[in-house]
Amino acid sequence: MSTTDTDAEIDETQTWPELAIGLYERLTGRGAEITYEFEDMQVDVPDKVGEDADHARWRLDGTLTVRTSQHDE
C-alpha cells in the first residue's frame, strides 16, 4: 500500500455519537433517507457510562426513517 493509499483511508468510527455525526454530515443537503425495519428487536440502553449503569429496555417493532434537510437562514 502506498502513502497515498494510507492517507485516503477513512478513520473508523469509535462511538455512537461519532456514528450519528458522520451519518448526519453525509446525508445533510442531499435529500437522503435511510429506512430501518425492525422485527421484535430489544435494546438495553444504559442511563450513564460505566459498569454500574442501569438499563432501560427499548423494544422496536416497525419502521424507523431518518431524513435530513438543510435550512438556509
Secondary structure per residue as TSV (DSSP state, phi and psi in degrees):
chain	resnum	aa	ss	phi	psi
A	1	M	-	360.0	132.9
A	2	S	-	-83.5	168.8
A	3	T	H	-59.9	-38.0
A	4	T	H	-62.2	-42.3
A	5	D	H	-62.7	-41.6
A	6	T	H	-64.5	-42.8
A	7	D	H	-64.6	-27.9
A	8	A	H	-83.1	-9.6
A	9	E	-	-64.4	146.6
A	10	I	-	-91.7	134.2
A	11	D	-	-64.9	141.5
A	12	E	-	-77.9	142.7
A	13	T	-	-71.5	134.2
A	14	Q	-	-107.8	-23.0
A	15	T	S	-136.3	162.4
A	16	W	H	-61.8	-42.8
A	17	P	H	-60.2	-39.2
A	18	E	H	-61.4	-40.4
A	19	L	H	-63.1	-46.1
A	20	A	H	-63.4	-43.9
A	21	I	H	-63.8	-45.5
A	22	G	H	-62.4	-41.6
A	23	L	H	-63.9	-46.3
A	24	Y	H	-60.3	-45.5
A	25	E	H	-63.0	-37.5
A	26	R	H	-70.8	-33.0
A	27	L	H	-92.5	-28.9
A	28	T	T	-59.5	132.1
A	29	G	T	81.4	3.3
A	30	R	T	-111.4	0.4
A	31	G	T	63.6	29.1
A	32	A	-	-84.4	159.3
A	33	E	E	-147.9	137.0
A	34	I	E	-122.9	132.9
A	35	T	E	-119.9	127.6
A	36	Y	E	-111.8	137.4
A	37	E	E	-116.8	129.0
A	38	F	E	-118.5	142.8
A	39	E	E	-126.5	103.2
A	40	D	E	50.1	50.4
A	41	M	E	-90.2	138.5
A	42	Q	E	-120.1	134.4
A	43	V	E	-129.6	128.0
A	44	D	E	-93.2	110.9
A	45	V	E	-99.9	121.2
A	46	P	E	-73.7	149.7
A	47	D	S	-88.2	-8.3
A	48	K	S	-164.4	172.5
A	49	V	S	-85.2	137.3
A	50	G	S	129.4	162.6
A	51	E	T	-69.3	-23.2
A	52	D	T	-92.2	15.5
A	53	A	-	-70.3	140.0
A	54	D	-	-82.9	157.7
A	55	H	E	-127.1	143.1
A	56	A	E	-106.1	136.4
A	57	R	E	-92.0	118.6
A	58	W	E	-100.7	134.7
A	59	R	E	-113.5	128.1
A	60	L	E	-118.5	125.5
A	61	D	E	-147.5	92.6
A	62	G	E	153.2	-151.5
A	63	T	E	-116.9	135.8
A	64	L	E	-119.5	123.7
A	65	T	E	-115.0	131.3
A	66	V	E	-111.5	119.9
A	67	R	E	-123.9	144.5
A	68	T	-	-122.7	151.3
A	69	S	-	-148.5	159.3
A	70	Q	-	-119.3	126.1
A	71	H	-	-105.5	123.9
A	72	D	-	-84.0	136.1
A	73	E	-	-96.9	360.0
